[in-house]
Amino acid sequence: GPFFGYTQEQLTRVTKQMTLAHPTWRMGQKITVDSATLMNKGFEVIEAKWLFGVEPGQIQVVVHPQSIVHSAVQFADGAVKAQLGVPDMRVPIQYAFSYPLRLQSSFERLDLFRIGTLTFEEPDTCRFRNLALAYEALYEGGNIVNAANEVVNRAFLEDRIGFLQMSDVIANTMREASFIKEPTYEDYLQTDAEARRIAAEYVGTC
């Protein structure tokens, strides 16, 4: 997102307009806010756990401002294979529809000479707490974090809550909402509704 390198004090002054000005990706408002808070990375960690059957400790989030390396997998021998491409969601969307074929396209081509340098850093989960909260949800299970995030994301876009307050509301909701170790489908519906209600109440007090 646009706040790479921001201090905690700078984040207190973040506005909706600043948040929606993503430096490399063009996405809808909801996903752009999730990108700025790192919640989108948290959701991708949860997705990776369930899609690929790996343990939470095997999944690492890397901050990569150039948005060229989209994923990397390390194998048993230590070798790493990475997927690189321009930051354009049309490429993976087309491949999702054409899999396993790769269709010819007119999309922009990756020019590594123009990019020049690729950099990587560890995420700061103190300033961007949503990523830590998503990992917490991954270890504990449940769907509370998603429901709470949808409430605070909308509230932020409607100027009813501040940027840093989103994490506070999600954390409080996760603490108060019911946790069911082996939920049924009906339990998911019930806890989703409960989490949205709790989050909305906290938003109302901000």
Salt bridges, closest charged atoms under 4 A:
GLU9 OE2 - ARG13 NH1 2.31
ASP34 OD2 - LYS30 NZ 2.63
GLU44 OE1 - LYS41 NZ 2.70
ASP88 OD2 - ARG90 NH2 2.71
GLU108 OE2 - ARG114 NH2 3.01
ASP124 OD2 - ARG127 NE 2.69
GLU150 OE1 - ARG196 NH2 2.95
GLU158 OE1 - ARG160 NE 2.92
ASP159 OD2 - LYS16 NZ 3.58
ASP168 OD1 - ARG129 NH1 2.63
GLU176 OE2 - ARG175 NH2 3.94
ASP192 OD2 - ARG196 NE 2.63
GLU201 OE2 - ARG197 NH1 3.27
